[in-house]
């Protein structure tokens, strides 16, 4: 069937994003991004047409492949900002480590308060890390990977919506700080939104994705051992 073909699904993804951007600009929905609207459109079309996830995933393989080159492309933007990175290396490092710790502590405190078991806690701990690293960390801890995937996606989408608003009301105007905040809290989706703010924001958002992944991968095993001790 045509609607289950790879061409249709590819066109659906691209069209949904274009329409999403148009809707956000036309209705001036500042709390939303084109990606969020596109997700809703794709979900609606999949439900109406009965396309299952396996078919959709297969049809989206070209876009999945392009994620690699897209991440590499961020390196070019980072190269342009290398002087700012060197000038802010210490505060950037401190911010990333503190961000990783705050994420882990808050997750454990909130879930423990609601009586969640360790499996759920381990599954949600990597929620602010980019998907490949988050899945690996969840698998190592024997967490439930589908829960981790949902948490990562939800964190990215929510962060891309609420992040710019929080930065505005807290009067954080420095592009370096804004980019780091969006990238470290909402990984790739947050960085995509940061790109809409400006080149510098996008560059430091991309930097934050990598640094947050490394910091969490190092800190998380130590943090889990502490949990088991106490």
Secondary structure, DSSP 4 states (H G I P E B T S, - for coil): -GGGSHHHHHHHHHHHHHHHHHHHHHHT-TT--HHHHHHHHHHHHHHHHT--HHHHHHHTHHHHHHHHHHHHHHHHHHHHTHHHHHHTHHHHHHHHHHHHHHHHHHHHHHHHHTT--HHHHHHHHTTTS-HHHHHHHHHHTT--HHHHHHHHHHHHHHHHHHHHHHHHHTT---HHHHHHHHHHHHHHHHHHHHHHH-HHHHHHHHHHHHHHHHHHHHHHHHHHHHHHH-
